[in-house]
Structures are given as C-alpha cells and as structure tokens.
Amino acid sequence: MMLRRGFILFLPRLVGLLVVACCLVSIVYMLACTPKGDNQQLALPRVHGPTAKEGYEAILQEREEQHRNYIISLKKQIAQLKVELQGRSEHLKNVQDHYPDPLDIGHDHSKLEKTQANLLAFLRSQIDKAEVHSGVKLSTEYAAVPFESFTLQKVYQLETGLTRHPEEKPVRKDKRDELIEVIELAVGSLNNPEGHSNAKRRIYTATDFVEGIYRTEKDKGTLYELTFKEDTKHQFKKIVLFRPFGPVMKVKNENVNIADTLINVIVPLAKRASKFRQFMQNFRWVSIPDGRIHLTVVYFGKEQMNEVKSILENTSKSTNFKNFTFIQLNEEFSRGKGLDVGARFWKGNNVVLFFCDVDIYFTAEFLNSCRLNTQPGKKVFYPVLFSQYNPSIIYGHHDSIPSLEQQLVIKKETGFWRDFGFGMTCQYRSDFINIGGFDLDIKGWGGEDVHLYRKYLHSNLIVIRTPVRGLFHLWHEKQCPDELTPEQYKMCMQSKAMNEASHGQLGMLVFKEEIETHLHKQKLSSKKT
C-alpha cells in the first residue's frame, strides 16, 4: 500500500518534469533558429561579385542542413520521452492492480456478499418449491415421488433393479455417507436448539434414532424426515431436513471429433457357428458401412473353425471388407484370455477396444456412444445392455414370432437391464494395457469381466456406467449341467427363470391351466345365452 501511494505522489512530479523538458527543448529550438545579430553575422559575398550567387546558395544549403539535423534529433528525444512515459504509466497501472484501492476492495466485498445472498435466496426458494410445507397437485398417481425409509442399519427401497434388494445395507459409499451425515446433523440440531435456555436438556445420540424417510426431487433437492424417541413411550421428536440442489453450472464446453476414431471389435469364440452367422449379419449392415471398424475373432479349438472362417471370408468377399483378424488358439476356451490376446495382437495406433460376445446385437448409434464415452487416460465406458427375454414366451400368443429387428424393443415385457453384467465394455487399448489387462488365471466364462471392472474402479479413470438403447443381449437357452451341486443347480435354475420372461409372464405360465379353464367356462356360458 505504501509503495502504491508513493508512486501516485511521484506521478504528478514526473509529468511536470516532462512538461518542463518540452519547454526547454522549444526554447533551445527557437534560439537556434533566430537570425544572429549584426556583429555576429557571417560575411556574405558582395552582391555584384563574380561568385555572389553561388556562395549565397551554398550558405543557405548549409544552414538548412543544420536545421534539418537538429529537428531530427529533437524528434528522437521526444519519441524517447513518450516511450518512457508510457512505460511508467503501465507500471503504475500494474501497481494499482496489485494493490487495489480500499474503496475497490469494499466494492468487491459487497458484490461477493450480494452473490452469496442471491444464492441463499435461491436455495430457500427450492424449499418452497418442494413438498415440504404443503402438498402439490399432481395429474396422476404415477406422478407422485415415493419416499424410501431407513434405519441405522438398513435401507428399504422401491427401485431395486436386479442387483439390489428391497431391504439391504447401503453398499454405495455416497448413499451410506449421505444418511450418516443426515443423522449426525439431526442429532446436532436436537442438542443445540435455537433460542435454548440454560435449563437442563436431554442429550440425544444416534441410538435414539428410530427411523427416517427421504425422497429426492431431481430439480429441487432431497427431503429427510427423521424420528427420535423421547424419554416416554409415546413421545417422539421429529426433525425435517432439506438438502437443496443449487443452480445448474456450466463446467465444460468442448468440440469432439470422432471422424477418425477406430474401434476394434474383439469377439472370443468356440464353436457356435450358427450364432456367429447371425452376428455377422448384423455386423454386415451396421459396422461395415461405418468404415471405422476392425473385427478381431479369437477362436478356441478346431471344431467348427472352418465354418466360422468361411462365414468371415464370404462376408469379406461380398462387401470388400478387409479390416479383420482371425486368431486361432489350440486350448480350452477362456473369454478373458481371448479378449486379452485380441487386444495385445493389435499393432497399429491407439484404438478403442469393444469387448463383445457373439450373442450381442448393437446399432450404429451405440458405436458412436462407444467413441464419445471413451478418452485415453481419462474415461472408460461400461454400458448396461438390455437383455432379451425368450421370444417363444413373449410372443407365444402371436401367430408368428416377429423378426429380430422387431423384437428389439425396450419394454418391461420384452427384457430387462442387465445391471449385473460387466462384459461389454469400450476402452482405449492404452488404458487396457496400463491397467494390467485380464486375470488370465480365470478359466471358462465369467468372473474376468468383474475383475477388470474393479481394476478401473480402483484407478483414477472415470468409469461411465449407464443404460444404452443400442446394445442388446439376444436370448439363448441357459444350460444347467447335471454335475452341479444341488445348491448350484438351484441358483442356475433361478438365473434361467429370470432370463426367460418377466414376473407377469411367468405367472401366466404357472396359472395356464386355470386361465384355460376360465376361458372354457366363458365360452360355454356364451353359447347358452
């Protein structure tokens, strides 16, 4: 601050000195240009002398040259003074920016306070918009946002998917931390009420918490209602908390060009030639026109190998598709080994790897999602695919089963989100190599995908996990081998039932005879009338 004030005091003096210097330069210029007195005049040639005219012109040229040189010198000095003055002005501005005026500081502080007040007002308005103090008129019963309940140990939830249970301990850290924070805040609020007196008060702890309910309105916030027990049996204390959501903030605005992003689709395979033929039909119409796809087939054993190679070669000839690799391994099938070999076999530039199975159907839109949700060293993509139910059960009451393309509809009656599967994934080859690839000790089918998924979760990479509309798991019959233990066989059959049809459709099969009896009675009664 002292430096700034000193410089401000020095600036007027500097300007004054510059003005005085300019005045002195002007005086010197005037004196130099004024004709000299009679006693100092140079002797001019006589007018009528033989060299009078030439001598006079020579003297004038000499004087003109001297004046011109002097003017040039003065202009240089003035230019130097201007440059120095500009430099001093910029330095003063920098000092002012570094040491702002107290009035400016006060102005910025008031602006900050105003911004904070506006934000607080917005958050309070979120409470008024939510159903905290009064209800909101809704159009239908489906528009209501239900509460979920919780205790110290359990959460009771409606939306369970296929991996969560109606009653469970909070597994996700964010949900667990959220509920712990709410309970602790409620206990702290009860023990430090506003306007409390010095009278002896009860001290509440988390063990006094009985139950709570909460619900989230995505555009407003989360409402919590917590109940605590009092000293007597029928007395309770209820506290209502609200976590308002702030205004939407722009974080990033960037252009993404995927024109040159190549995807290497890697498919491990053993036998299943008929399934591969179906896979290549979809690949032919979706991937080949894309023009930025490479297909790698890693085949285990030799049974049906020639048939698979023939399907691949015929597709190549008919479509002029050359971007494929066929790798044959003479060993027992291992999905993780096949994908790992296919990924490491690639020798080109960094490429997006799409780990795929032969019973997967994907669209051109999914390929773009695969490109847009991966970034080397930053993001990997783990889509949740839609798993198809048994078409024979879904369309059993139809005259015929629709074509495959017509079956791929995302509805509750046609399939389910396979949120327990992590096998289909897109990631850059560099990230796959750096993370260590698959665990090659895992044999057969299953387990290797979860292991790789956990590796990414334990890394600093962002894992994009979301349902996608263009990725389908085609139904195929699940086999439960006789060599399984009774418990394993039971679990296998439960999994098979889950993949067959929806709850309602399976119920229709269970009560098939009862339904047919009812229809028969209805038919007889209609004939009598």
N, C-alpha and C positions, 0 to 999 in steps of 0.2 A: 504493500500500500504506500509506504514511504517513497519507494522508487517511482511509483506512478505519479505521485504528487510533485516530486522533484522534476520529473520530466515535463509535466504540464506547465510548471513555472518557468522552465527553461525554454519552452517552445516560443513564447512571445519575444524573448530576447533574441532567439535565433532569427526570427522573421525580421526584427528591427535591424539586426546586423546585415542581413541580406539587402534590405532597402537602402541602408547607408552605403553599402558597397556598390550598388547600382548607381546611386547618385554620384559617388566619386568617379566611377567609370565614365559617366556622362560628362562631368566637368573636365576630366582629362581629354576626352574626345573633342569637346568644344575648344579648349585651349590649343589643341594640336591643329585644329582646322582653321583657327583665326589667323588672318594675314599678319605678318610681323611689322613692327614699327619702322619709320624711315631710316633710323640709324642702323637697323639690322637687315634692311632689305639687301638682297643679293644684287650685285651689279649686273644689270641687264644689258644686252648688246644695244648698241646705238641703232636707232630706227633705220637710218639710211645706210648703215654699214653693209658690207657685202654678205655677211653671214648672220644678219639680224634675224631673219625669219626662221632659219633652221635652228639657231641657238635658242630662240624663244620656245619653239615647239619641243625641243629636247628637254628644256627645264620643266615645261608643263607635264610632259610624259613621266618624268622622274617623280614630280610631286604626286601625280595621280597614282603611280605605282605604290608609293609610300603610304598614301591614304588607304588604298585597297588592302594592303597587307595588314595595316593597323586594324581595319574594320574586321577582317577575318579573325585576327587574334582576339578581339573583343567578343565576337560571336562564340568562339570556342570557350572563352571564360564563362559567358552567360549560360551556355549549354551545360558546362560542368556544374555550375551553381544550381541549375534546375534539377539535374540528376541527384545531387547531394540533398537538396530539399525534399525530393520525392522519397529518397531512401529514409530520411529522418521521419517523414510523415508515416511511412509504412511501419517503421519501428515503433512509433508512438501508438499506432493502432493495435499492434501486437501486444504491447504492454497493457493497453486498456482491456483487450480481450482476456489477457491472463489475470489481471487484477480488476475485476468488474467493479463498477461504481456501487456503493451501498444501496443507492436507490434502485439500481437494476436488480440487485440481489433480492431486495424486498419485493420487487415486481414478479420475479421468477417464483419466489416462495408463495406469493399469493396465487399465482397461476397453478402451482402444484396443489395447493390447498383446494382450489376450485375443482381441479380434476378429481381429487380424492372424494370431494363432496358429491360430485356428479356420479362417480362410481358407486358410492354408498347409497345414493338415491335410487340408482338402477337396481342394486341388489335388493333393496327394500321393496321396490315395485314387483320384483319376482315373487316375493312372499304374497303380495296382494293378488297376483295373477293365479297363483297356485291355490288348490283347495285346502287352505289352512284354517281360515276363519269362517268360511261358508262354502256351501256346495256350488257346483257349476252345472247348468242344464246341459244334458247330453242327448244326442239324437237317437242312439240305440243302446241296447245293453252291451254291445261289443265295444263301445267307445270308452267304457269305464276302465280306468287303470287300477288293477288289483294291488292290494298290499301283499307283502310276504312277511312272515313272522320269524322271530329269532329269540334264542335264549343265550346264556353264556357259552353253551357248548354246541348248539345245533342251529341250523337254518332250515326253515320249512318253505319250499319254493314250488311255484307252479310250473315254470318253464324249465324242464329238466333235460330236454333233448334225449340223447341215447347214452350219454356218459355220466350224467348227474342223477342223483336220487331225490325223491320227494323230501326226504329228511337226511341231512348229512352235515358233517363238519365243514366249515368253509375251507376249501382247498386252496383257492387262489389267494395269493398274499394280499392283493389290493382289497378284496372283499373282507378278508379277515382283519386287516389293519383298519379298514373303514369302520367296522362295527365296534372294535375295541376302542377306537378314538371317540366314537359317539357315546359309549357307556362311560368312559372316563370323563368326558366333558359334562355329561349329565350329573355324575357324582360330584364333580367340582362345583357345578351350578347349585346343586342342592345344599352343599356345605357352605356356600358363600352367597346367600340370597341377597338381593338388593334391598337396601334400607333395613338391614338386620340390626337388632338391638343387642345389648350386652347380656341379655337373658341367656340362660343355658339352653343350647340347642342340641338336637340329636346329630350325631356324626354318621353319615351314610357311607357305605362301602359297596363294591361291586357285588358282594354276596347278597345285598338287599334287592338286587335287580331281579324282577320276576319274569317279565317278557317284554318284547318290543315288536312293533310293526313298522314297516317302511315301504315306500314306493318311490319310483323315480319318474318324473315327467321330463322327457328329454330336452324340452325347450325352456324349462323353468328351474328344476332342481330336485333334490331328494328330501322328502318329509319323513321325520322319525318321531314316533310316539313311544315313550318308554315308561314302564310302570315299575315303581319300587314299593316294597312293603314297608308298613309303619309298625309301631310297637304293638298295636292291637290287631286282631284277626281280620276285621272288616275295614280297616283303614289303609288306604294306599296313597301314594304320591305319584302324580303323573306329570311328566315334563315333555314338552314338544320342542323339537329342534328342526331347523331347516338349513340345508346346505344349498344356497342359491348358485345357479350357474351364471357365470359372467358373460359379458357380450362376446360375440364371435370376433376373433382377431386374425388378421391375415399373417401367416407365418412365412409363406414362400410363394413366389410366382415365377415359374421356370418353363422353358420350352423343352420338350422331349422329342427327339428324332429317333424313330426305331426303323428307319428305312433300310439300314444295313445290319440290323441285329439278327444274327443267325441262331437258329435253335437246332440242337442236336437231340432228336427223339431217340431215347435208348430203350429197347424192349428186350428183356430176358425171356427166353422161351425154351420149352421142352415139349416135344410132341404137339398136340393141339393145333394141327394143321388147319382144320375147318375154322377154328376161331381166328387164326391168322389171316385166312382168306377174307373173312368178314372185316377184320381190322384194316386190311389193305384196300378194301372197297371204300371205306370212309377216308382213309389216308389219300387215296387217289383223287377224291373230289374236294378235299379240304386243304391238305398240306401241299400237294404238288403245285396247284395254282398260286399258292403263297409265294413260292420262289425263293424263300429264305429258310428252307428246312433241309436238314440232313437226317437220314434214318440209319440207326445202328441196331442191328439184330444180333444178339449174343445167344447162340444156340447150344444147348447141352445135349450130348449124346448124338447118336446117328439115326435113331428111329424116327421116321417121317421127315428126316432132314432134307432129302431130295425133293419131296413135295413142297416143303416150305421155300427152298431155293428156287424152285420152278415158279411159284407164285410171285416171288420177288422179281425174278428175271422177266417174266411175262409183263408185269406192270411196268418195268423199266423200258421194255421194247415198245409197248403200246403208247406210252406217254413221253418217251425220250427223257426219262428221269434217271440221272446218273449219280445223284448225291446219296448214295447208300453204302453201307459197310456190313458185311456178313462175317461174323466171328464164330468159329466152332470150337467148343471145349469138350474134351472127352472125359467128363467127370459127372458126378451126381449134381442134380440141379440145386442151385443156390441163388436166390434172387439177388441178395446183396453182392455176391461175387460177380454175377453177370453185369449188374449196373456199374460196379467198380471197374471191371475190365473195360467195359464200353466207354466209360468216362476217361480213363487213362490212355486209351488207344488213340484218342484224338490228338493230332499233331499240329493243327492249324492255330490261328489266333484264338484269344479268349472267346468262349462261346457259351450261350445259355444251354444248360442241360435240362431236358424234360424227362424225368424218370417215369416211364409209362408201362402199363400192363396190356396184354393182348385183348383183354375184355373191357377196354376203356374206349369210349366214344367221345371225341372232342370236336369243337367247332372252330371256325376261323376267328371268332371273337375271343375264344379262350387263348389262342396263340398270341393275340395282341395283349391280353391280360398278363400272360406269362412274361412278355417283354417289358411291359410297363411296371410290373411289380418286382422286378429284379434289378439290382445295381451292384456291380462288383465292389466288394469290400464294404458294402452298406446294407443291402437288403436281400433276403431270400423269400421265396413265395411258397406257401403251403396251403393250397386251396382245399376247401371242403367240397367234395363232389357229391352229386345226387345219385343215390343208389336205387336202381330199378327193382320193383317187386316182380314176382313171377307173372309173366304176361298171361299164362294159361288160367291163372286165378283171377287176375284183374279183368280180363276180357272174356271170362268163361261164359257169361250170359250173352255175348255177342255172337253173330253168325260166323264171324271170322276174326282172327287176330289182326289188328292194323299193321301196317308196315313199320319198320324200326323207327324211321324218322317221325312217324305219327305217334309212336309210343313215348317218345322223349318229351314228356310234359311234366313240369314240376308242380305236382299236386299231392295232397295228403294221401289220396287213393292210389297213386302210381309209384310212390317211393318215399325215401327219407334221406335227410342229410347225413352222410356218413362221417359224423364228427369224431369218431374213434379211430379213423384211418389216417395215416400219415405217409402213405406210399407214393402218391402222385405229388411231385414237387418240381419246381423250377428254381434253378440256382446257377450262378456262373461257375464255370469249371475251376477258376482260380480259387473261389471260396470253398468248393468241394475238396480240392487238394489241400488247401491250407488247414481245413478243419480236421483232416485226417481220414476222410472217406468213410466207407462202411466197415463195420466189425466183421471181418471175414471168418471168424470162428463160428458165426451163426449159420447153421445149415438149413436147407429147405426153404419154406415160405413163411415169412412173418418174423417180427422182432427186430430185424435190421433197420426198418424204417423208423421205429420209435427211438432206437439208439442214435441214429443220425439226427433226428429232430431234437433230441435232448442236447446234443453237442452244440447245435445252433442256439438253443435257449440259454446255454451256459456261456455263450460268446457275447461279443459286443455288437453283433449284427442284428438288424431289425428283422423280426420274423413276421411276415404278413400272413395272417391266418383268417380266411374269410370264405363264406359260401360263394360259389361261382355258378352262373347259369349255363355255361357251355361245356361242362365236364360231367360225364355220366359213367357210372359203373353198370354195365349190362348184366342182367341176371343170368346166372348159371347155377345148376344144381350143386348143392354142397354135399359132399360125401363124408359120412362119419364112419371110419373104419372099425371093424369088429375088435381089433386089438386094443382099443382104448379102454381105460378103466371105467367102471360104472359112473364115477363122478365126471370124468372127462367126456364120456358119451352123452351124459345128461346135458352138460354145458354145450356140447356140439349141436345137439338137437334143439336147444333153446336158440342158439345162434341161427340155425337153419330156419326155424319158425319165424324169427324176426326178419329174415331176408325174403320170406315167401310172400307175405301180404301184410296189410295193415291190421290193427286190432279189430276193427269192424268187419273186415273181410274174413278174417279167421273165425270170428264169431258166427258169421253166416254159414261157414262150413260146419262148425260144431252143431249148429241148430238146423242143419239142412233138412233132416227128416221131419222135424217139427214144422218147418216152413212149408214143405211139400204137403204135409197132412192138412195144414190150414188152407192152402190153395185148393186142394182137392175138395174140401168141405164147401168152400166158397163156390166152386164150380157146380157142385151138386145142388146147392140151395138156389143158385140162379136158374138151373134147369126146371126146378119145381115151380118157380114163380113164372 
